[in-house]
Amino acid sequence: MGTANGCNIPDDLYYLIEKHIWVRRESDALVTVGITDVAQHLAGKVIAVSPKKVGKVLAKGQSAGTVESGKWVGPVPLPVGGELVAINDTLKGNPGLINSDPYGAGWIVKLKPVNWEQDSKDLVTGDQGVAVYQQALDDKGIACQ
């Protein structure tokens, strides 16, 4: 697991850094999407998550739902387009999972990508992704301590 300014940034995920969104390719050709450790630190205690409905086809950049905290309500823009095939129903009763486990139990949606190769071209991953995220956090003065 990589870190940047005290924020956990796993190097095996893909990131849409400017929106603080992560995506993980799964072995079944699906992708899982959530908000990063940076996003949950900036938002504070998450109190509600409202994902879109399963079966909805969304383009890259469209919102997969909203996340609400005591100081922020915002969309979860998709880093790749596709059909929503699962939502994390556990978040309805325990939205704080986004705070305690943003890369695990706090995932938000799963989708079947329409065009992974094209849509993922502007995402970053690996050691380079962690380094680019580090620079973005430095530029904005963001830390997770």
Secondary structure, 3 states (H helix, E strand, C coil): CEEECCEEECCCCEEEHHHCEEEEECCCCCEEEEECHHHHHHHCCEEEEEECCCCCEECCCCEEEEEEECCCEEEEECCCCEEEEEECCHHHHCCCHHHHCCCCCCCCEEEEECCHHHHHHHCEEHHHHHHHHHHHHHHHCCCCC
